[in-house]
Amino acid sequence: MTPIADVSTGPLRQQQLETLGTFLWLLMDFLWLVEWSWAGTVAGVIGVLCLTGVLRLLPRDLATQTAAGSAVCWLLMNLFWMIGESYPAPGMILTAQLIGGLAVGLLGLSVWSGGLSGPVMQQFRRIKVG
């Protein structure tokens, strides 16, 4: 049996946080689509917290951290975009654009540091089944 400490800090915990963050991201986009942006905002903020938590559990190499940071920025970009279109919040679209640019830059840095055949690119946005 796996000790509780190993589960709470190991790969299983990382997968749980990543899955929850991705689910909340999808939920945020769906709630935005059906014009329940207030609920989408809540889902998006919790999703950002989950994906940020994943950063703590990942290996500390540049390629892995920048790829995961890119995903956090991608979700933040969507969150600010939704807020900018749903509420009278000046500057949110510009903020979304800047964060989106950062996401692209971080992903480029990840590819540059780890290479196209590196482990980060082999796992990038794949659905894991089984």
ChimeraX attribute file (.defattr): number of C-alpha atoms within 10 A of each C-alpha:
attribute: neighborCount
match mode: 1-to-1
recipient: residues
	/A:1	3
	/A:2	6
	/A:3	7
	/A:4	9
	/A:5	8
	/A:6	11
	/A:7	12
	/A:8	13
	/A:9	13
	/A:10	13
	/A:11	14
	/A:12	12
	/A:13	16
	/A:14	21
	/A:15	13
	/A:16	14
	/A:17	20
	/A:18	20
	/A:19	15
	/A:20	16
	/A:21	26
	/A:22	19
	/A:23	14
	/A:24	22
	/A:25	26
	/A:26	17
	/A:27	18
	/A:28	27
	/A:29	21
	/A:30	14
	/A:31	18
	/A:32	20
	/A:33	12
	/A:34	9
	/A:35	13
	/A:36	14
	/A:37	22
	/A:38	16
	/A:39	13
	/A:40	25
	/A:41	22
	/A:42	13
	/A:43	21
	/A:44	28
	/A:45	17
	/A:46	17
	/A:47	28
	/A:48	22
	/A:49	13
	/A:50	21
	/A:51	24
	/A:52	19
	/A:53	17
	/A:54	22
	/A:55	19
	/A:56	12
	/A:57	17
	/A:58	15
	/A:59	10
	/A:60	11
	/A:61	11
	/A:62	16
	/A:63	24
	/A:64	22
	/A:65	21
	/A:66	23
	/A:67	25
	/A:68	24
	/A:69	20
	/A:70	24
	/A:71	22
	/A:72	23
	/A:73	24
	/A:74	20
	/A:75	27
	/A:76	22
	/A:77	24
	/A:78	20
	/A:79	27
	/A:80	22
	/A:81	19
	/A:82	25
	/A:83	21
	/A:84	18
	/A:85	14
	/A:86	15
	/A:87	11
	/A:88	9
	/A:89	11
	/A:90	11
	/A:91	12
	/A:92	19
	/A:93	19
	/A:94	14
	/A:95	16
	/A:96	23
	/A:97	16
	/A:98	13
	/A:99	21
	/A:100	20
	/A:101	16
	/A:102	17
	/A:103	24
	/A:104	16
	/A:105	15
	/A:106	22
	/A:107	22
	/A:108	17
	/A:109	17
	/A:110	25
	/A:111	20
	/A:112	13
	/A:113	16
	/A:114	18
	/A:115	14
	/A:116	12
	/A:117	9
	/A:118	15
	/A:119	12
	/A:120	20
	/A:121	18
	/A:122	10
	/A:123	10
	/A:124	11
	/A:125	9
	/A:126	8
	/A:127	7
	/A:128	6
	/A:129	4
	/A:130	3
